[in-house]
Amino acid sequence: MESTNICKLGLEDGLVLTGRSFGARGAAGGEVVFNTAMSGYQESLTDPSYCGQILTMTYPLIGNYGVNEEDIESHNRKVQAAAFVVKELSPVVSNFRSALSLHEYLAGQGIMGLTDVDTRALVKHLRTHGAKNGLMSTEILDDAELVRRAAALPAMSGLDLVPRVQPAGPYDWPEGYNSKFAQAHRRHGDRVFDVVAIDCGAKTNILRNLVECGCRVHVVPAATKSEYILERKCDGVFVSNGPGDPAAVTYAIDTLKKLLGKVPIFGICLGHQMLALAMGAKTYKLKFGHRGANQPVRNEATGKVEITSQNHGFAVDGDSLARCGGAITHINLNDKTIEGFTHADMPLFSVQYHPEASPGPHDATYLFDCFRSMMESQKAPTAQEMHAAQERLAKAGQTA
């Protein structure tokens, strides 16, 4: 291996991996996590929920279909992950949609990549010992120094990363599905609902799905006050995904507290966690999180399982949620963590997983229709009603 191409990743607990660099050069730190999806690396790299994290792919060969202009999930069109780790970077890029190789893409964005390392060993280490802070570098090649600097990085618990990914100001989002490779356009009623989307790092495909289910979407930063939202007299509020510890995003939680019971609210991922916190529940950090496109989730009312796309490192505490009047609708079958809940007295519901399915299956797209129905009825959907919406969408041929 040429010395000029050496790249190292050191974890705070002493593990050091040595491989080759691709993309940009330099140094990058963050929480080291892994994603089990077999494809969708571009969507994951540009997902704002990965801000502050070094992303590792478990699938061994990455980069074979390159990068295109359509599959970008961040509103600023930038890579959000701090750095990228793969076992083998494909030397060949072969796809008619490809505009750049993964190496060219990361280099242009100033993002480091590490290849030719044993990602299986790294993932086993993270599963055993939990997600760890790490530092990747082509400049600091002394193992002890690399580990020391990794250990000095701030812990993810207590870290508010939303200011790094939220938009600078409010704006309107008019775009539905605009690619011939996307799902078929959604069929819905004539009424258009005014929705305020609180953007804590929203994936763009979430906003497209809101438009596709018949919403006029006004996006606001996470720090927006409740007064601004209520003055718009919107039909509903959506709370997006995002990075970091949900309990640290106190300003958004305070806003949600003032919105509870006054307007229908739908939350996804970080939004799901913050909605629970606004109700008075608690959240906790998972050992290594759920990240992938193959996570099984069970509807508690029907027993039906959907395969979901997920990206989170925190979860809602079930006992505290029950004390706040929350009703669990969905459970993760791998570890029994909460994946969705409603409330008996307020028009709100949320899910921990990603129904916009980018990347991932389309099993959960029906949840956007449930949001529309909640704005019509002013009542939270039950788990049975969610199942019925899923069945209707499947019969209409609008899910995979």
Secondary structure, 3 states (H helix, E strand, C coil): CCHHHEEEEEECCCCEEEEEEEEECCEEEEEEEEECCCCCHHHHHCCHHHECEEEEECCCEECCCCECCCCCCCCCCCCCECEEECCEECCCCCCCCCCECHHHHHHHHCCEEEECCCHHHHHHHHHHHCCEEEEEECCCCCHHHHHHHHHCCCCCCCCCCHHHCCCCCCEEECCCCCCCCCCCCCCCCCCCEEEEEEECCCCHHHHHHHHHCCEEEEEEECCCCHHHHHHCCCCEEEECCCCCCHHHCHHHHHHHHHHCCCCCEEEECHHHHHHHHHHCCCEEEEEEEEEEEEEEEEECCCCCEEEEEEEEEEEECHHHHHHCCEEEEEEECCCCCEEEEEECCCCEEEECCECCCCCCCCCCCHHHHHHHHHHHHCCCCCHHHHHHHHHHHHHCCCCC
